[in-house]
Amino acid sequence: MDVSGREGTSRDKRKDSGPLAAERRLNSWKEIAAFLGRTERTAKRWEATQGLPVRRVPSTGRGSVFAYEHELRNWLNGGNAREPAVADNPEMASGKRWPTLATWAMALVLLLAASAVFVWRYAGNSEDVGTKDSVAAELYRSGQHEWQTRTPAGLERAISNFKAAVARDGHFAKAYLGLANAYILAREFDLMPTHIAYAQAGAAVTNALKFDPELGEAHATLAFLDFYSHHDVAGAKREFAMSISLNPRDPIARHWYATFLMTIGDFQKAQEEIDTAENLDAESTAIVADKALITFYEGKPKDAARALRQIEDDQPAFASAHSYLAYIDLAEGDDQGYLRESKQFAMSRKDTQTAGLIALGAAGLQRSGRIGMLQKLLAARIEQFTRGQGSAYEIAKLYALQGDQPDALRFLEMSVARSEPETIALKIDIFLAGLRHTPEFKRLLSDTGLDG
């Protein structure tokens, strides 16, 4: 499951500081869309309908575009209207020095819009996010933007911004919530161990609710932690219900609730909730991807794969699409597809260890077919595990795929004993279906609170 909301193309890890960072330039629709965390189609529509500040190189037509990060960030944070650049104005670019009446009218509209934005941003807008400190408010907005980039560098900046915001205003509930959500996502990008990320997120969301008990989004984050960190199904249901009652139009709460329902096996209700989430945020790639995953578990693998491949076409660096397709391909017996998507997933995450493991699997497939691939993957996973890396859960799945139930159950018991995060999928994991009739597996479901 992708809990992140939106995940964009990975950017470098340079820090945003100084005048050079402020002038950083994005040189294609792909880079602009990645910065926004949206598809290229959405970025183009925003330019046409909402004034997204995209520029064009003179005399190259509409295809050659660029944008500055600081202008996009200002636009996202409330919009800084600018006068049309020479390259954007065909009359001025062609050498005409006198603007037409339409140009003057547009300039007046932009001036009025800029005035309205100035009033909105600087005449009390800082209180809209729950703080009277304008600097803390700006740090919070910057953190929210960086969080939505869904890149390791962006998450590091988000955590830094949220920490700076609460340092200025120790009662800033939404900044604490932003920090909690950034920690949750940080574990998915291997920025910190899962148990540390969950502990930090728990402390942050506790502060958020301390200063604003009716912050619905914070209850959704608490529900997430109840389930994925503590396997508390009842507690998660209670907190999701509280979150949705306080803010029924929060797409993230609806999204997380949908994936929670999927994981406990309530696919019909999960589909209803993910549809609601998509209606509330039709541009979220993560919602579309998780909707496809729910569709797969409902028994429609072709429909799920079709939706995920559309995401790949729009956002090739969106990691979850590759991960989900790899899972579906392996379940459907497409070993080449599984290896290809797993490699793409590793590349999108810059995960050289997983890429190396997939290369071994590919060699095994070439020599001995599917069983050769599985044996190579299993041997590599076991070697990792003996070095204190990887998970017992992944080893259990590979044993199950080879029909070795005793060893699969043995490593699943280790996984549950180690409280590995993957065990949250015990109830629905396709590769463990052959174990579900055994008393040992039923006991493991009970031990993890997933037997309801």
C-alpha positions as CSV (number, residue, x, y, z in Angstrom):
1,M,0.0,0.0,0.0
2,D,1.1,3.5,-0.8
3,V,0.3,5.6,2.3
4,S,2.0,8.6,1.0
5,G,-0.7,10.4,-0.9
6,R,1.4,11.4,-3.9
7,E,4.8,10.3,-5.0
8,G,6.8,12.1,-7.7
9,T,10.0,11.7,-9.6
10,S,13.1,11.7,-7.4
11,R,15.1,14.9,-7.3
12,D,18.6,15.4,-6.2
13,K,19.6,16.0,-2.5
14,R,20.8,19.6,-2.8
15,K,19.6,21.9,-0.1
16,D,17.2,24.8,-0.9
17,S,19.3,27.6,0.3
18,G,20.8,30.8,-1.1
19,P,20.0,32.6,-4.4
20,L,21.1,29.8,-6.7
21,A,18.6,27.4,-5.2
22,A,15.9,30.1,-5.5
23,E,16.6,30.3,-9.3
24,R,16.7,26.5,-9.9
25,R,15.1,25.7,-13.3
26,L,13.1,22.8,-14.4
27,N,13.5,22.2,-18.1
28,S,10.6,19.9,-19.2
29,W,7.0,19.1,-18.5
30,K,8.3,15.9,-16.9
31,E,10.4,17.7,-14.4
32,I,7.7,20.3,-13.7
33,A,5.1,17.5,-13.1
34,A,7.6,15.6,-10.9
35,F,8.1,18.7,-8.8
36,L,4.4,19.2,-8.4
37,G,3.9,15.5,-7.6
38,R,1.3,15.3,-10.5
39,T,1.0,13.9,-14.0
40,E,2.2,15.9,-17.0
41,R,-1.4,16.0,-18.1
42,T,-2.4,17.7,-14.9
43,A,0.5,20.2,-15.0
44,K,-0.5,21.2,-18.6
45,R,-4.1,21.6,-17.6
46,W,-3.1,23.7,-14.6
47,E,-1.1,26.0,-16.9
48,A,-4.1,26.4,-19.2
49,T,-6.8,26.9,-16.6
50,Q,-5.2,28.0,-13.3
51,G,-2.2,30.1,-14.3
52,L,0.6,27.7,-13.4
53,P,3.8,29.8,-14.0
54,V,5.3,27.9,-16.9
55,R,7.6,29.7,-19.4
56,R,8.5,28.9,-23.0
57,V,11.8,29.3,-24.9
58,P,11.3,31.9,-27.6
59,S,10.7,30.7,-31.2
60,T,10.5,27.0,-30.2
61,G,6.8,26.5,-30.1
62,R,4.7,25.2,-27.3
63,G,6.7,22.1,-26.7
64,S,9.8,23.6,-25.2
65,V,9.0,24.7,-21.7
66,F,10.7,25.5,-18.4
67,A,9.8,26.8,-15.0
68,Y,11.5,28.0,-11.8
69,E,11.0,26.1,-8.6
70,H,10.5,29.2,-6.5
71,E,7.7,30.4,-8.8
72,L,6.0,27.0,-8.7
73,R,6.3,26.9,-4.9
74,N,4.9,30.4,-4.5
75,W,2.0,29.4,-6.9
76,L,1.3,26.3,-4.8
77,N,1.4,28.3,-1.5
78,G,-1.2,30.8,-2.7
79,G,-0.1,32.1,-6.0
80,N,2.2,35.0,-6.9
81,A,0.8,36.4,-10.1
82,R,3.4,37.6,-12.6
83,E,3.2,39.7,-15.7
84,P,3.5,37.7,-18.9
85,A,7.1,37.1,-20.0
86,V,8.2,38.2,-23.5
87,A,8.2,34.6,-24.6
88,D,4.6,34.1,-23.4
89,N,3.3,37.2,-25.3
90,P,3.3,36.6,-29.0
91,E,2.8,40.2,-29.8
92,M,5.8,41.4,-27.9
93,A,7.9,38.5,-28.9
94,S,7.3,39.3,-32.6
95,G,8.7,42.8,-32.1
96,K,5.5,44.8,-31.5
97,R,6.2,47.3,-28.7
98,W,2.6,48.5,-28.0
99,P,0.4,46.1,-26.1
100,T,-3.2,45.7,-27.2
101,L,-6.3,46.5,-25.2
102,A,-6.6,42.8,-24.3
103,T,-3.0,42.9,-23.0
104,W,-3.8,45.9,-20.8
105,A,-6.9,44.2,-19.5
106,M,-5.0,41.1,-18.6
107,A,-2.3,43.2,-16.9
108,L,-5.1,44.8,-14.8
109,V,-6.5,41.4,-13.9
110,L,-3.1,40.2,-12.9
111,L,-2.5,43.3,-10.8
112,L,-5.8,42.9,-9.0
113,A,-5.1,39.2,-8.4
114,A,-1.6,40.0,-7.1
115,S,-3.2,42.6,-4.7
116,A,-5.7,40.0,-3.5
117,V,-3.0,37.4,-2.9
118,F,-0.9,40.0,-1.0
119,V,-3.9,40.8,1.3
120,W,-4.7,37.1,1.7
121,R,-1.1,36.0,2.5
122,Y,0.0,38.9,4.7
123,A,-3.2,40.2,6.3
124,G,-3.8,37.3,8.7
125,N,-3.4,34.3,6.5
126,S,-1.0,32.7,9.0
127,E,-3.9,32.1,11.3
128,D,-5.6,29.9,8.7
129,V,-3.2,27.0,9.4
130,G,-3.5,27.4,13.2
131,T,-0.7,29.7,14.1
132,K,-0.3,33.5,14.5
133,D,3.4,33.2,13.7
134,S,3.7,34.1,9.9
135,V,7.2,32.5,9.7
136,A,6.0,29.3,11.3
137,A,3.0,29.3,8.9
138,E,5.4,29.6,5.9
139,L,7.6,26.9,7.2
140,Y,4.6,24.6,7.6
141,R,3.4,25.3,4.0
142,S,6.9,24.7,2.7
143,G,7.0,21.4,4.6
144,Q,3.6,20.4,3.2
145,H,4.9,21.0,-0.3
146,E,8.1,19.0,0.3
147,W,6.1,16.2,1.9
148,Q,4.0,15.9,-1.3
149,T,7.1,15.5,-3.5
150,R,7.5,12.0,-2.1
151,T,11.2,11.9,-2.6
152,P,13.9,11.2,0.0
153,A,15.4,14.7,-0.3
154,G,11.9,16.3,-0.2
155,L,11.1,14.3,3.0
156,E,14.3,15.4,4.7
157,R,13.4,19.0,3.9
158,A,9.8,18.5,5.1
159,I,11.0,17.1,8.4
160,S,13.4,20.1,8.8
161,N,10.7,22.6,8.0
162,F,8.1,21.1,10.3
163,K,10.6,20.9,13.2
164,A,11.5,24.6,12.6
165,A,7.8,25.5,12.6
166,V,7.1,23.9,16.0
167,A,10.3,25.4,17.4
168,R,8.8,28.8,16.7
169,D,5.3,27.9,17.9
170,G,5.2,25.0,20.3
171,H,1.4,24.8,20.1
172,F,1.2,24.5,16.3
173,A,-0.9,21.4,15.9
174,K,-0.8,21.1,12.1
175,A,2.9,21.3,12.1
176,Y,3.2,18.5,14.6
177,L,0.8,16.5,12.3
178,G,2.9,17.3,9.3
179,L,5.9,16.0,11.1
180,A,4.1,12.8,12.1
181,N,3.1,12.1,8.5
182,A,6.6,12.9,7.2
183,Y,8.1,10.3,9.7
184,I,5.6,7.7,8.5
185,L,6.6,8.3,4.9
186,A,10.3,8.4,5.8
187,R,10.3,4.7,6.7
188,E,9.0,3.8,3.3
189,F,12.0,5.5,1.7
190,D,14.4,3.9,4.1
191,L,15.4,7.2,5.7
192,M,15.0,5.6,9.1
193,P,14.1,2.2,10.6
194,T,10.4,1.5,10.9
195,H,10.3,1.2,14.7
196,I,12.0,4.6,15.1
197,A,9.8,6.3,12.4
198,Y,6.7,5.0,14.1
199,A,7.8,6.1,17.5
200,Q,8.7,9.6,16.3
201,A,5.4,9.8,14.4
202,G,3.5,8.7,17.5
203,A,5.1,11.4,19.6
204,A,4.4,14.1,17.0
205,V,0.7,13.1,16.5
206,T,0.2,13.0,20.3
207,N,1.3,16.6,20.4
208,A,-0.9,17.5,17.5
209,L,-4.0,16.1,19.3
210,K,-2.9,17.7,22.6
211,F,-3.1,21.1,21.1
212,D,-6.1,20.4,18.8
213,P,-8.2,17.4,19.9
214,E,-10.6,17.9,17.0
215,L,-8.0,17.9,14.2
216,G,-9.6,15.2,12.1
217,E,-6.5,14.6,10.0
218,A,-4.5,13.8,13.2
219,H,-7.0,11.1,14.2
220,A,-6.4,9.5,10.7
221,T,-2.7,9.4,11.4
222,L,-3.3,7.9,14.8
223,A,-5.5,5.3,13.2
224,F,-2.7,4.5,10.8
225,L,-0.2,4.0,13.7
226,D,-2.7,2.0,15.7
227,F,-3.0,-0.5,12.8
228,Y,0.4,-0.6,11.1
229,S,2.5,-0.1,14.2
230,H,0.4,-1.8,17.0
231,H,-1.9,-4.1,14.9
232,D,-4.8,-2.6,16.9
233,V,-7.7,-3.2,14.5
234,A,-10.4,-2.0,16.9
235,G,-8.4,1.2,17.8
236,A,-7.8,1.9,14.2
237,K,-11.5,1.6,13.3
238,R,-12.4,3.9,16.2
239,E,-9.9,6.6,15.1
240,F,-10.8,6.4,11.5
241,A,-14.5,6.9,12.4
242,M,-13.5,9.9,14.5
243,S,-11.4,11.4,11.8
244,I,-14.1,11.0,9.1
245,S,-16.8,12.4,11.4
246,L,-14.7,15.5,12.1
247,N,-13.7,16.0,8.5
248,P,-15.6,13.8,6.0
249,R,-14.0,15.5,3.0
250,D,-10.4,14.7,3.9
251,P,-9.1,12.5,1.0
252,I,-6.1,11.2,2.9
253,A,-8.3,9.8,5.8
254,R,-10.6,8.2,3.2
255,H,-7.6,6.8,1.3
256,W,-6.0,5.3,4.4
257,Y,-9.3,4.0,5.7
258,A,-9.7,2.2,2.3
259,T,-6.3,0.5,2.4
260,F,-7.0,-0.5,6.1
261,L,-10.2,-2.1,5.0
262,M,-8.4,-3.9,2.1
263,T,-5.8,-5.2,4.5
264,I,-8.4,-6.7,6.8
265,G,-10.1,-8.3,3.9
266,D,-13.2,-6.1,3.5
267,F,-12.7,-5.4,-0.2
268,Q,-16.2,-4.2,-1.0
269,K,-16.1,-1.5,1.6
270,A,-12.5,-0.7,0.7
271,Q,-13.6,0.0,-2.9
272,E,-16.4,2.3,-1.7
273,E,-14.0,4.3,0.4
274,I,-11.3,4.6,-2.3
275,D,-13.9,5.8,-4.7
276,T,-14.8,8.5,-2.2
277,A,-11.1,9.4,-1.8
278,E,-10.7,9.7,-5.5
279,N,-13.8,11.9,-5.8
280,L,-12.3,14.2,-3.2
281,D,-8.8,14.3,-4.8
282,A,-9.0,13.2,-8.4
283,E,-5.4,14.1,-9.1
284,S,-3.8,11.8,-6.5
285,T,-1.6,9.2,-8.1
286,A,-1.3,7.3,-4.9
287,I,-5.1,6.9,-4.6
288,V,-5.4,5.7,-8.2
289,A,-2.6,3.1,-7.5
290,D,-4.2,1.8,-4.3
291,K,-7.5,1.6,-6.0
292,A,-5.9,-0.6,-8.6
293,L,-4.5,-2.8,-5.8
294,I,-7.9,-3.1,-4.2
295,T,-9.3,-4.1,-7.7
296,F,-6.6,-6.8,-7.9
297,Y,-7.7,-8.3,-4.5
298,E,-11.3,-8.2,-5.7
299,G,-10.2,-10.7,-8.4
300,K,-9.7,-8.4,-11.4
301,P,-6.0,-8.6,-12.1
302,K,-6.2,-7.4,-15.7
303,D,-8.2,-4.3,-14.7
304,A,-5.7,-3.6,-12.0
305,A,-2.7,-4.0,-14.2
306,R,-4.2,-1.7,-16.9
307,A,-4.7,1.1,-14.4
308,L,-1.1,0.7,-13.0
309,R,0.5,0.7,-16.4
310,Q,-1.3,4.0,-17.2
311,I,0.3,5.4,-14.1
312,E,3.7,4.1,-15.3
313,D,3.1,5.9,-18.6
314,D,2.3,9.2,-16.8
315,Q,4.8,8.9,-14.0
316,P,7.6,6.4,-14.7
317,A,9.3,7.1,-11.4
318,F,6.2,6.4,-9.2
319,A,7.6,3.5,-7.2
320,S,4.4,2.0,-6.0
321,A,3.1,1.3,-9.5
322,H,6.2,-0.9,-10.2
323,S,5.9,-2.6,-6.8
324,Y,2.2,-3.5,-7.3
325,L,2.7,-4.6,-10.9
326,A,5.6,-6.9,-9.7
327,Y,3.3,-8.4,-7.2
328,I,0.5,-9.0,-9.7
329,D,2.9,-10.4,-12.3
330,L,4.4,-12.9,-9.9
331,A,0.9,-13.9,-8.8
332,E,-0.2,-14.3,-12.4
333,G,2.9,-16.3,-13.4
334,D,4.6,-13.7,-15.5
335,D,8.1,-14.1,-14.1
336,Q,9.7,-11.8,-16.7
337,G,7.2,-9.1,-15.8
338,Y,7.9,-9.6,-12.1
339,L,11.7,-9.2,-12.6
340,R,11.2,-6.2,-14.9
341,E,8.9,-4.3,-12.5
342,S,11.0,-5.2,-9.5
343,K,14.0,-3.8,-11.2
344,Q,12.1,-0.6,-12.0
345,F,11.0,-0.4,-8.4
346,A,14.6,-0.7,-7.2
347,M,15.8,1.9,-9.6
348,S,13.1,4.4,-8.6
349,R,14.1,4.0,-5.0
350,K,17.9,3.9,-5.8
351,D,18.0,0.6,-4.0
352,T,21.1,-1.2,-5.2
353,Q,20.7,-4.1,-2.8
354,T,17.3,-5.1,-4.2
355,A,18.6,-4.5,-7.8
356,G,21.4,-7.0,-7.1
357,L,18.9,-9.5,-5.8
358,I,16.7,-9.2,-8.8
359,A,19.7,-9.7,-11.1
360,L,20.3,-13.0,-9.3
361,G,16.7,-14.0,-9.9
362,A,17.0,-13.1,-13.6
363,A,20.1,-15.4,-13.9
364,G,18.2,-18.2,-12.2
365,L,15.2,-17.8,-14.5
366,Q,17.4,-17.9,-17.5
367,R,19.1,-21.1,-16.4
368,S,16.3,-23.1,-14.8
369,G,13.0,-21.3,-15.3
370,R,10.7,-20.2,-12.5
371,I,12.0,-22.7,-9.9
372,G,15.6,-21.5,-10.6
373,M,14.5,-17.9,-10.1
374,L,12.8,-18.7,-6.8
375,Q,15.7,-20.7,-5.5
376,K,18.2,-17.9,-6.4
377,L,15.9,-15.3,-4.7
378,L,15.5,-17.6,-1.6
379,A,19.2,-18.2,-1.2
380,A,20.0,-14.5,-1.5
381,R,17.2,-13.6,1.0
382,I,18.5,-16.2,3.5
383,E,22.1,-14.9,3.2
384,Q,20.8,-11.3,3.9
385,F,18.8,-12.6,6.9
386,T,21.9,-14.2,8.4
387,R,23.6,-10.8,8.2
388,G,20.8,-9.2,10.0
389,Q,19.2,-7.7,6.9
390,G,15.9,-8.3,5.2
391,S,12.9,-9.9,6.7
392,A,11.7,-13.4,7.6
393,Y,8.4,-12.6,6.0
394,E,9.9,-12.4,2.5
395,I,11.7,-15.7,3.0
396,A,8.4,-17.3,4.1
397,K,6.7,-16.2,0.9
398,L,9.5,-17.7,-1.2
399,Y,9.2,-21.0,0.6
400,A,5.4,-20.9,0.2
401,L,5.8,-20.2,-3.6
402,Q,7.9,-23.4,-3.8
403,G,5.3,-25.4,-1.9
404,D,7.4,-25.8,1.3
405,Q,4.7,-25.3,4.0
406,P,6.8,-26.2,7.1
407,D,9.6,-23.8,6.3
408,A,7.1,-21.1,5.2
409,L,5.3,-21.4,8.5
410,R,8.6,-21.5,10.5
411,F,9.7,-18.2,9.0
412,L,6.2,-16.6,9.4
413,E,6.4,-17.4,13.1
414,M,9.8,-15.6,13.2
415,S,8.3,-12.7,11.4
416,V,5.4,-12.3,13.8
417,A,7.8,-12.8,16.8
418,R,10.0,-10.0,15.4
419,S,6.9,-7.7,14.8
420,E,7.9,-7.2,11.2
421,P,5.7,-4.6,9.4
422,E,5.0,-7.0,6.5
423,T,2.9,-9.3,8.7
424,I,0.1,-6.8,8.5
425,A,-0.7,-8.4,5.1
426,L,-1.0,-11.9,6.4
427,K,-4.8,-12.1,5.9
428,I,-4.7,-11.1,2.2
429,D,-1.3,-12.0,0.8
430,I,-2.0,-14.1,-2.3
431,F,1.3,-16.1,-1.9
432,L,0.2,-17.4,1.6
433,A,-3.2,-18.7,0.4
434,G,-2.0,-22.3,0.6
435,L,-1.3,-21.9,4.3
436,R,-4.5,-20.4,5.6
437,H,-6.2,-23.8,6.4
438,T,-3.5,-24.8,8.8
439,P,-3.9,-24.4,12.6
440,E,-0.4,-22.7,12.7
441,F,-1.5,-20.0,10.3
442,K,-4.8,-19.4,12.1
443,R,-2.8,-18.9,15.3
444,L,-0.5,-16.4,13.7
445,L,-3.6,-14.4,12.4
446,S,-4.9,-14.4,16.0
447,D,-1.5,-13.3,17.4
448,T,-1.4,-10.3,15.0
449,G,-5.1,-9.3,15.7
450,L,-6.1,-10.1,12.1
451,D,-8.4,-13.0,12.8
452,G,-11.6,-10.8,13.0
